[in-house]
């Protein structure tokens, strides 16, 4: 920015470093593989009190988690989806879990 006589800064001066942000030349952050994501999701589902007693299938393709199976409540379905979203590297979740009908 350019100094203006009288102590101000010219707001119309185009910054020279506008398109040269520090992060631009940095290597991309660590990206886990699909197998690593699946392992982390399965571990989370095994310890979650809402999902640990259910038989759930987890598949991961191109960082998208696909959940299938049956759970006992909407809370369990939501908790399973939240566990997936909280896993590093996940870009989308397809929560295809069904809630068992009460008898």
C-alpha positions in Angstrom: 0.0 0.0 0.0 1.1 3.5 -0.7 1.5 6.2 2.0 -0.5 9.3 1.5 0.9 12.7 2.5 -0.6 13.5 5.9 -0.2 10.0 7.4 -2.9 7.9 5.6 -2.7 4.8 3.5 -4.1 4.8 -0.1 -7.0 2.3 0.0 -6.9 2.1 -3.8 -3.4 0.8 -4.1 -3.4 -2.8 -5.4 -1.4 -5.0 -3.0 1.5 -6.6 -4.7 1.2 -9.9 -2.9 -2.5 -10.3 -3.5 -2.2 -13.7 -5.3 0.9 -14.9 -3.7 -0.5 -16.3 -0.4 2.0 -18.2 1.7 -0.1 -21.4 1.6 -0.1 -21.5 -2.2 3.4 -23.1 -2.5 2.8 -25.5 0.5 2.4 -29.3 -0.1 -1.1 -30.5 0.3 -2.1 -31.8 3.7 -2.0 -35.5 4.5 -4.8 -37.4 2.8 -5.7 -40.8 4.2 -6.4 -43.7 1.9 -9.9 -45.3 1.7 -8.7 -48.2 3.7 -7.4 -45.9 6.5 -10.7 -44.0 6.5 -12.7 -47.3 6.7 -10.6 -48.5 9.6 -11.1 -45.3 11.5 -14.8 -45.3 10.9 -15.2 -48.9 12.0 -13.2 -48.2 15.2 -15.5 -45.3 16.0 -18.6 -47.3 15.4 -17.4 -50.1 17.6 -17.0 -47.8 20.6 -20.0 -45.6 20.1 -22.7 -46.6 22.6 -25.4 -46.1 20.0 -23.9 -48.2 17.3 -21.6 -50.8 19.0 -24.3 -53.5 19.2 -25.4 -53.2 15.5 -24.2 -55.1 12.5 -23.2 -52.3 10.1 -21.4 -52.5 6.8 -18.9 -49.7 6.0 -17.6 -49.1 2.5 -15.4 -46.3 1.4 -14.9 -45.2 -2.2 -12.9 -42.1 -3.2 -13.2 -40.8 0.4 -17.0 -41.2 0.5 -18.3 -43.4 3.3 -21.3 -45.7 2.5 -23.1 -47.1 5.5 -25.6 -49.9 5.2 -27.3 -52.1 7.7 -30.1 -51.8 10.2 -30.1 -49.9 13.5 -32.6 -49.8 16.3 -33.3 -46.1 16.4 -33.0 -42.8 14.5 -30.5 -41.7 17.1 -28.2 -44.6 16.2 -28.5 -43.8 12.5 -27.6 -40.2 13.2 -24.7 -41.1 15.6 -23.2 -43.4 12.9 -23.4 -40.6 10.3 -21.8 -38.2 12.7 -19.0 -40.6 13.4 -18.3 -40.8 9.7 -18.3 -37.0 9.3 -15.9 -36.6 12.2 -13.3 -38.8 10.6 -10.4 -37.1 8.9 -10.4 -37.4 5.1 -14.1 -38.0 4.6 -15.6 -35.8 1.9 -19.2 -37.2 1.9 -21.4 -39.8 3.7 -24.1 -41.9 2.2 -26.0 -43.0 5.2 -28.2 -45.8 3.9 -28.9 -47.3 7.4 -32.5 -48.3 8.0 -34.3 -48.0 11.3 -35.9 -51.3 12.4 -39.6 -51.1 12.8 -40.8 -51.5 16.4 -42.8 -54.7 17.0 
